Amino acid sequence: MARNTLLKLINFMLFQAGWFAGVLLANAWALLVALAVLGFHLTVVSPQPAQEGRFILLGVVVGTLLDGLWFRLGILQDAAGSPWTPMWLVAIWIVFMTTLAHSLAWMHRPAWLPFIFAPIAGPFAYYAAAQLGAVDLPDLVMSLAALGVGWGVIFPLLMWLQRRYFRETLT
């Protein structure tokens, strides 16, 4: 197996572990797991750790703001009654952002693919988290529709930002 393929597989497995840790722990411990995954990712997987670290930080801020909006609008709710994005969801953004240059790099071509994939996959992840009890979707149809619109904007935006300003991070 080629080194690049192996690193993408490791990246995918670390994301899955981080996602499940975030959803199943649904507390601040998930943030510690995500930071450990991020540290491993930046030291072992990423060929450009400084640049990728900046891109990950940008994506975490943008994603956290979008999720915060969903919590403020009542699209998402969690058991703790968070008025803003809970730490476990920030943790998921951290591990998710590690995938854009690696296991999800294939989404960069063709350029229209994120517009099709994201409005389906993004809401599905929140639905799965809801099924595991980490988050509530108070009005299922409205929540999924809003998440679909949000992911239809944010994911292609993140991909564009990466291609435009962080091209060296793509593997």
SULBELBEL-V783193 format. One record per residue. N is the residue number from 0. RES is the residue in one letter. PHI is phi in radians with two decimals (* if undefined). PSI is psi in degrees with one decimal (999 if undefined). D_CENTER is the distance of its C-alpha to the mean C-alpha in Angstrom with 2 decimals. Layout:
n res phi psi d_center
N RES PHI PSI D_CENTER
N RES PHI PSI D_CENTER
//
This chain:
n res phi psi d_center
0 M * 132.1 26.71
1 A -1.14 148.5 25.85
2 R -0.98 -44.1 24.06
3 N -1.07 -41.9 21.30
4 T -1.15 -41.5 20.70
5 L -1.08 -42.8 20.82
6 L -1.14 -36.7 18.23
7 K -1.17 -37.6 15.82
8 L -1.15 -44.0 16.69
9 I -1.04 -44.4 16.19
10 N -1.03 -45.2 12.72
11 F -1.09 -44.9 11.91
12 M -1.16 -39.0 13.82
13 L -1.14 -39.7 12.29
14 F -1.06 -47.6 8.73
15 Q -1.04 -44.4 10.68
16 A -1.09 -43.0 12.68
17 G -1.15 -39.2 10.09
18 W -1.11 -48.6 8.56
19 F -1.12 -38.0 12.26
20 A -1.08 -44.6 13.29
21 G -1.06 -47.7 11.11
22 V -1.26 -42.4 12.39
23 L -1.36 -34.8 15.83
24 L -1.37 -42.5 16.54
25 A 0.79 43.1 15.08
26 N -2.66 -172.1 16.67
27 A -1.16 -22.1 16.73
28 W -1.06 -30.8 17.28
29 A -1.05 -34.0 13.67
30 L -1.13 -38.9 13.17
31 L -1.12 -41.0 15.88
32 V -1.08 -45.9 14.39
33 A -1.08 -40.5 11.12
34 L -1.17 -34.6 13.59
35 A -1.16 -43.7 15.67
36 V -1.06 -44.7 13.06
37 L -1.07 -45.1 12.35
38 G -1.05 -44.5 16.14
39 F -1.10 -45.1 16.83
40 H -1.01 -48.6 14.44
41 L -1.24 -25.1 16.07
42 T -1.63 -28.6 19.50
43 V -1.92 -43.2 19.60
44 V -1.57 -44.5 17.14
45 S -1.35 126.8 16.77
46 P -1.38 -16.1 20.01
47 Q -2.27 68.9 19.31
48 P -1.08 -37.4 17.84
49 A -1.17 -48.4 19.01
50 Q -1.16 -42.8 17.75
51 E -1.18 -36.2 14.34
52 G -1.04 -40.9 14.17
53 R -1.14 -41.4 15.01
54 F -1.13 -43.3 12.43
55 I -1.06 -44.6 9.62
56 L -1.04 -45.4 11.52
57 L -1.01 -48.1 11.83
58 G -1.13 -37.6 8.24
59 V -1.14 -41.5 7.77
60 V -1.11 -48.4 11.05
61 V -1.10 -46.3 10.52
62 G -1.13 -40.4 7.51
63 T -1.13 -38.4 9.60
64 L -1.14 -41.8 12.60
65 L -1.12 -46.5 11.61
66 D -1.11 -37.1 10.87
67 G -1.03 -39.9 14.03
68 L -1.07 -43.1 15.86
69 W -1.08 -39.6 15.13
70 F -1.18 -42.8 16.52
71 R -1.10 -35.3 19.42
72 L -1.49 -6.9 20.29
73 G 1.45 10.4 20.26
74 I -1.21 -37.8 17.78
75 L -2.11 147.6 15.94
76 Q -2.47 150.7 17.96
77 D -2.18 166.7 17.73
78 A -1.06 -29.8 20.73
79 A -1.38 -7.8 21.15
80 G 1.25 32.3 21.56
81 S -1.02 130.2 19.09
82 P -1.46 -6.2 19.94
83 W -2.48 179.4 16.72
84 T -1.08 120.5 13.16
85 P -1.24 157.0 13.93
86 M -1.01 -35.5 13.19
87 W -1.15 -30.6 11.59
88 L -1.36 -33.0 8.80
89 V -1.06 -40.7 8.61
90 A -1.03 -41.8 8.58
91 I -1.15 -37.5 5.57
92 W -1.08 -39.2 3.83
93 I -1.04 -51.6 6.38
94 V -1.23 -33.0 6.13
95 F -1.09 -43.2 3.06
96 M -1.12 -21.2 5.17
97 T -1.23 -17.2 8.03
98 T -1.49 -21.4 7.98
99 L -1.11 -30.3 8.86
100 A -1.66 -2.2 12.25
101 H -2.27 -93.8 12.96
102 S -1.20 -19.6 12.28
103 L -1.87 13.0 10.90
104 A -1.06 -27.8 13.56
105 W -1.08 -19.7 15.79
106 M -1.24 -12.5 13.98
107 H -1.28 -21.6 15.72
108 R -2.33 127.3 19.04
109 P -1.31 159.7 20.35
110 A -1.09 -24.2 19.01
111 W -1.40 -16.1 19.18
112 L -1.00 -44.0 16.93
113 P -1.05 -29.4 13.60
114 F -1.22 -25.3 15.76
115 I -1.57 -44.9 16.75
116 F -1.26 -47.8 13.78
117 A -1.08 -44.1 11.06
118 P -1.13 -13.4 13.43
119 I -1.74 -52.7 13.97
120 A -1.18 -39.9 10.92
121 G -1.03 -57.4 8.68
122 P -1.05 -33.2 11.62
123 F -1.06 -39.3 12.41
124 A -1.10 -40.4 9.48
125 Y -1.21 -38.3 10.78
126 Y -1.08 -44.9 14.22
127 A -1.07 -42.0 13.85
128 A -1.09 -36.7 12.80
129 A -1.16 -40.0 15.84
130 Q -1.13 -27.7 17.99
131 L -1.58 1.2 17.36
132 G 1.53 9.4 18.34
133 A -1.42 -30.4 15.40
134 V -2.55 156.5 15.36
135 D -1.96 142.9 17.98
136 L -1.94 90.2 18.06
137 P -0.98 -42.9 21.56
138 D -2.08 96.3 22.53
139 L -0.88 -50.7 20.75
140 V -1.13 -47.4 21.67
141 M -1.12 -42.2 21.06
142 S -1.09 -48.4 17.69
143 L -1.13 -37.7 16.48
144 A -1.13 -46.3 18.17
145 A -1.11 -43.1 16.68
146 L -1.09 -39.1 13.08
147 G -1.09 -43.4 14.15
148 V -1.12 -46.6 15.63
149 G -1.04 -46.8 12.81
150 W -1.23 -28.4 10.35
151 G -1.17 -19.7 13.50
152 V -1.73 -50.3 13.72
153 I -1.22 -40.9 10.47
154 F -1.16 -50.1 9.15
155 P -1.06 -35.3 12.73
156 L -1.09 -46.5 13.14
157 L -1.09 -40.8 10.51
158 M -1.11 -41.9 12.17
159 W -1.13 -45.6 15.49
160 L -1.03 -40.2 15.00
161 Q -1.14 -46.4 14.22
162 R -1.12 -36.5 17.28
163 R -1.40 -44.5 19.38
164 Y -2.02 -12.4 18.90
165 F -2.34 35.0 17.19
166 R -0.93 -35.6 18.82
167 E -1.13 -12.9 20.03
168 T -1.46 -16.0 16.62
169 L -1.28 133.6 16.57
170 T -1.88 999 18.13
//
